[in-house]
Amino acid sequence: MSTLGKVFLVLNLVLAGAFLGYSSLSLGKVKEMKDAHEKAVSELRSEKEKLEADLASARKDATDERSAKDSAISAKNSAEGDNKRLDGDLKSVRREKDALQGELEKLSASYSKLDEALKQLDQAKTNALTAQAAAERAKDAAERKADDATQAQRSAEEAKTIADREIENLKKNVVAANKKADSFEKKYEWLKKITGVDEASVSTQEDIRAEVVRADYSQKPGLVQLNKGSAAGVKAGYTFEVWEGAVYKGQVKVDVVYANSCAATVVLATPNTQMKGGDSAATRL
């Protein structure tokens, strides 16, 4: 084989190899393009389905919106009708309100007058009840006072009867005591003249505290009964100073002595005062 033939043979082989390589490369690209096409078709199909779904949804939304719009228009028309009707009702209600307000003001004025009248009646009732309670208390107090007065009158009458008897006895005893005292005074004066000894050096009174039971000024200079007698050491001739609180009333001299009491004559009286039951008395101040 000649060199030219060899060259052509080599070129053929090279060209054949190049063609095979190109063919192989072309087949790979075709497959790749086919896969890309199928993928693009699939994506377009998916996009189409999505767009169709969106279109259907949009159509449905448009339909719903149209229905809602129609409903809204209908509701608006109905609301406008209701508004007009309500406006008429409102005006009517306002007129009724104004009329009721006038009636309410009249009723308020009437209620105020009625309330004031009720307050006056309630106050009058309270005053009446208070007066009734006071009257009942006064009645009870009067009844108690009447009972107490009746009892006091009885007690006073009994005490007066007893006192009258005792005063009569005291008067008798005083008369007798005065006679004895006169006799004793004469003897005492006679003894003083003979002996030259005075009363202060002969007799010393014991310290005795007593209380005036009663006093009688119907017979001058006055008779007094004390609640202490011989049991307490009282003796005839003892003198008692008499006072009430801070007021000195005078002095009495014992004439007759009993076991638990004694009768005395007023020998010294403070002007504008009188001894009475309850006054304090003592042989020593």
Secondary structure, 3 states (H helix, E strand, C coil): CCHHHHHHHHHHHHHHHHHHHHHHHHHHHHHHHHHHHHHHHHHHHHHHHHHHHHHHHHHHHHHHHHHHHHHHHHHHHHHHHHHHHHHHHHHHHHHHHHHHHHHHHHHHHHHHHHHHHHHHHHHHHHHHHHHHHHHHHHHHHHHHHHHHHHHHHHHHHHHHHHHHHHHHHHHHHHHHHHHHHHHHHHHHHHHHHHHCCCHHHHCCCCCCEEEEEEEECCCCCCEEEECCCHHHCCCCCCEEEEEECCEEEEEEEEEEECCCCEEEEEEEECCCCCCCCCCEEECCC
